[in-house]
Amino acid sequence: MEEYSLKAKSLIVEALFELLQKQSFEKISITAITQKAGVSRLSYYRNFKSKEDIVEQFFDHEFRQFLTELKEQDQTQVTLRGIMILSFSYWQKKHRQIEMLVRDNQTYLIYLSFQKNMQQILQQYQEQFSLTRRQTEFVEGGIMLVLLEWIQGGCQETPEEIADNVGQRFLFNI
């Protein structure tokens, strides 16, 4: 049963983002999502409360994947610069989903997920980086805002160039 639920969740997430390629977020109905996914409305409501919940769970899943990649790094060598590079590299692979949400004025969904998840990640390294709570909030928000602008601009710079530019300008000792 759990395997079916995971498969249904995956199909629903895929269906939403496929539909977003042709329709705006607001115009996509639950019926359209379930039909595209090939699942029942009951399966939908067992797994999600709303379309926004689909997006939140998508980003939560992606952040778990990001954290797995981060944990594979030599933890003694993790730097704020390294987290920024990994973050930009990781999210570049998901640029289509992010672009569609931004296009449809759903940036707040991205922000909420980034705030929750990036905060947890940075808190794990807060002592190592000697960041205050406010500095952590600044880095978390800055990464998200720069990431969104970078993706909307076509990802012209490399993740390393962005990390170096931001670090030299604002963070000094990353």
Sequence and secondary structure as in RCSB ss.txt:
>XXXX:A:sequence
MEEYSLKAKSLIVEALFELLQKQSFEKISITAITQKAGVSRLSYYRNFKSKEDIVEQFFDHEFRQFLTELKEQDQ
TQVTLRGIMILSFSYWQKKHRQIEMLVRDNQTYLIYLSFQKNMQQILQQYQEQFSLTRRQTEFVEGGIMLVLLEW
IQGGCQETPEEIADNVGQRFLFNI
>XXXX:A:secstr
 HHHHHHHHHHHHHHHHHHHTTS GGG  HHHHHHHHT  HHHHHHH SSHHHHHHHHHHHHHHHHHHHHHTS G
GG  HHHHHHHHHHHHHTTHHHHHHHHHTT HHHHHHHHHHHHHHHHHHHHHHHT  HHHHHHHHHHHHHHHHHH
HHTT  S HHHHHHHHIIIIIS  
